Amino acid sequence: MKKNKTTRIGVVQKVIKPADHSEPEKAQIAVEGADHLYREIRIENVVTGPDGQKAKLKTGAEVEVTVEADPTATQ
């Protein structure tokens, strides 16, 4: 089933090292076009390359942020 989606450009503002080594490193991303107070999101800093290898985002990297939803969840 095709999903409804939107994609925005974002920039990795910083990489956050965990205080506790059992927790994952985070990437803070500023999403262009989002409301000022809701612009930053934080995700685990793990991405998968086209060959399946794991990689990490760097500060300053431009990324695409995509939100997808089933058609039944949208108007």
C-alpha positions in Angstrom: 0.0 0.0 0.0 1.3 3.4 -0.9 1.7 5.9 1.9 1.2 9.6 2.0 4.4 11.4 2.8 6.2 14.7 3.0 10.0 15.3 2.9 11.9 18.2 4.4 15.6 19.2 4.3 17.4 19.2 7.6 20.9 19.9 8.9 22.7 17.9 11.6 23.4 20.6 14.2 25.4 18.5 16.6 26.2 14.9 17.6 25.5 14.2 21.2 27.7 11.7 23.1 25.8 9.8 25.8 26.7 10.3 29.4 26.1 6.6 30.0 27.9 4.4 27.5 25.0 1.9 27.4 22.9 4.5 25.6 23.2 5.4 21.9 24.8 8.5 20.4 22.2 11.0 19.1 22.2 13.3 16.1 20.3 16.6 16.6 18.7 17.7 13.3 17.2 21.1 12.5 14.3 20.6 10.1 13.8 23.5 7.6 10.2 24.7 7.4 9.2 23.4 10.9 7.8 25.8 13.5 10.6 27.5 15.5 9.9 25.7 18.8 9.6 22.3 17.1 12.5 22.6 14.6 15.0 20.2 16.3 14.6 16.5 16.5 17.0 14.0 18.0 17.5 10.5 16.6 19.9 7.6 17.2 23.0 8.4 15.1 22.9 5.3 13.0 22.1 5.2 9.2 22.4 2.4 6.8 24.3 2.8 3.5 23.2 1.4 0.1 25.4 -1.6 0.7 23.9 -2.3 4.1 26.8 -1.0 6.1 26.1 1.1 9.2 27.4 4.7 9.3 27.0 7.8 11.5 26.0 11.3 10.6 28.5 14.2 10.9 27.8 17.7 12.2 26.8 19.9 9.3 25.5 17.1 7.1 22.4 17.9 5.0 19.8 15.2 5.4 16.2 14.5 4.2 13.6 14.0 6.9 10.5 12.0 5.6 7.2 11.5 7.4 5.0 8.7 6.1 1.5 7.7 7.0 -1.1 5.2 5.8 -3.8 6.9 3.7 -6.3 5.9 6.4 -4.4 8.0 8.9 -4.7 11.2 6.8 -7.5 13.5 5.6 
